[in-house]
Amino acid sequence: MYSMTRSSIRRFLILFSLFVSVLIPVSCAPKLIVSDAVDIGFPMEADRNDFVFKAGRRELSGFIVSRPETLLLADGLAVEGMRLIGSTYFGMMLFDITVTPDTYKMNSCAGFLDRKPVAAFLASRLREKFL
């Protein structure tokens, strides 16, 4: 009798979790939403954009300061890119990344974002928005 009740509760919990997961879909794919630029005037030629970074049920918001930058490559060619610095509204710096049309360079990054797939995701989304 006890095992029968226990197995029926187990079946109910499994069916309930499946039913809830169908009704409330949560995407595990990260999303980066960047607003339109607001001219801040300082530093020169810099713009400020608000952003929201969503990964699963976690959400992180802040602002990105962007400015154009020219990079000198090893073979002597100059490449136009953007330097993007992301920070929370409370002043915690999240990332400092330089994005060019072909590559990216992560100058610094917060510990929880310090992973190659996250950096590649940020670079691809920021490249679409700023270049």
HUKAWO-V935783 format. One record per residue. N is the residue number from 0. RES is the residue in one letter. PHI is phi in whole degrees, 0 to 359 (NA if undefined). Layout:
# HUKAWO-V935783
n = [N N]
res = [RES RES]
phi = [PHI PHI]
This chain:
# HUKAWO-V935783
n = [0 1 2 3 4 5 6 7 8 9 10 11 12 13 14 15 16 17 18 19 20 21 22 23 24 25 26 27 28 29 30 31 32 33 34 35 36 37 38 39 40 41 42 43 44 45 46 47 48 49 50 51 52 53 54 55 56 57 58 59 60 61 62 63 64 65 66 67 68 69 70 71 72 73 74 75 76 77 78 79 80 81 82 83 84 85 86 87 88 89 90 91 92 93 94 95 96 97 98 99 100 101 102 103 104 105 106 107 108 109 110 111 112 113 114 115 116 117 118 119 120 121 122 123 124 125 126 127 128 129 130]
res = [M Y S M T R S S I R R F L I L F S L F V S V L I P V S C A P K L I V S D A V D I G F P M E A D R N D F V F K A G R R E L S G F I V S R P E T L L L A D G L A V E G M R L I G S T Y F G M M L F D I T V T P D T Y K M N S C A G F L D R K P V A A F L A S R L R E K F L]
phi = [NA 296 292 293 294 296 291 291 295 298 297 299 295 295 295 296 294 294 297 294 293 285 286 241 286 241 277 272 290 290 227 233 248 242 279 289 287 237 287 258 83 222 288 305 58 247 239 240 236 276 218 227 249 245 221 66 265 268 221 228 234 178 223 241 258 236 210 292 214 255 256 259 278 297 274 92 275 260 239 277 210 231 259 237 241 256 216 281 292 266 100 279 285 264 205 225 229 250 245 245 301 251 226 214 224 274 285 204 203 292 303 284 258 277 221 300 297 293 296 294 297 301 298 294 291 289 296 298 280 256 251]
